[in-house]
């Protein structure tokens, strides 16, 4: 199992417990939403120091997860965001606004965007 795995379009509802979708030996950080489709999740091996970065309720319908992980005394910020195929330039600008606070204070970071 990789140290970190991101999953876009999990289609998992909040009523489904983590134990049903998270492989043994991992922590799961998921962002479910109330609308049909989508949803994202980060799987982090449980031997890695990790802390979830909470997002504002203003972005409750945004499919976005953010965690900090510690590897060899280095902090890495891992973000995962799903962009549906119909994203517009206005949606991209909104994403930039959302991402800025989460990417500005990490020592290292990487973000993966899945394009439908």
N, C-alpha and C positions, 0 to 999 in steps of 0.2 A: 504494500500500500504506500502511495506517495505521502510525503509529509503534509502537503496541502493539496486539496482538490476543490475546484469550484464547479458547481452544477447550475446550469441555466435551464429554465423551464421544467422545474421539478413537478409541477402540477399537484403539489401536496397541499392539502388544506390544514388549517390550524388544529383541527380535531384529531389529526393523525399524529400519534406520539413519535418522538424522535427515535425510540428503540426499534420501530418498524422500518426505518429508512437509513439509519446510521450504522455502518459496519462496526463490529466489536473492536475496541481499541482506538476509537476516534471520538472526538467531540464534534457536534454539529452546531452551526450557527445558520439559522435560516430566516428568510424574509418571506412570509406568506402574505397574500393579499386577499381582499374580499372579492375581487373580480375573477372572471373565468380566465383560465390559462396561466402561463408564466410561472413566477416565483423562482427564487434563487436560494442556494445553500452553499456554505463552505464547510468542508470536512477537514479537520485538523487532527493529526495523530495525537493521542493523549499523552505522549511523552514530551510534547513541546509546550513550553510556557506560552499561554495565549490569554488575551483579554479582549472581550467584545467592546467595540466602540458603539455606543448607542446613538441613534439618529433622532432628530426632532420629529415630533408627531406631525409637523408640517409636511413631511415626506412619507407619510404612512402608505401611500399607494405606489411609491417608487420601489422598484425591485433592486435593492441595494444592500449589501452586507459589508461590514468593515470590522477587521480585527487587527490587533497588534500581536506579533509573535516575537519571541526572543530566541535567537540562535547564536551561540558562542558570544554572548555579551552584546550582540548587535540587535537593535530593534528594527523590525520590518513591519510596515503597514501593508496589509493585504486588503484590497477592495474588489468587490465583484458587483457588476451592474449589468443587467440585461437590457439591451436596446431592441425593441421590436422592429421588424422590417419597415414599418411605416413611420419611423422617426422623422421629424421635420427639423429644419434648422432652428426653429424656436425650441424644440425639445432638446437639441444639442446645447443650446445656450442655458437652458434650465439645468441640464446635467452639469455643466461647468460650474454653475452657482452652487449646486449641491456638493460637488466634489471638492471644491476649494478648501473648506475647513478641514477636510479629512486627509488631504494630501500635503498641506503646508507645514505640519509640525513633525512629520515622521523623519527619522534619520535616513532610512532607505524605504523605498516603496515600489510596488508595481501594481498595475491595474490591468485587468483583462476585460475587453469588451467583446461580447459575442454578437455578431451581426446576423441574427436570425438564421 
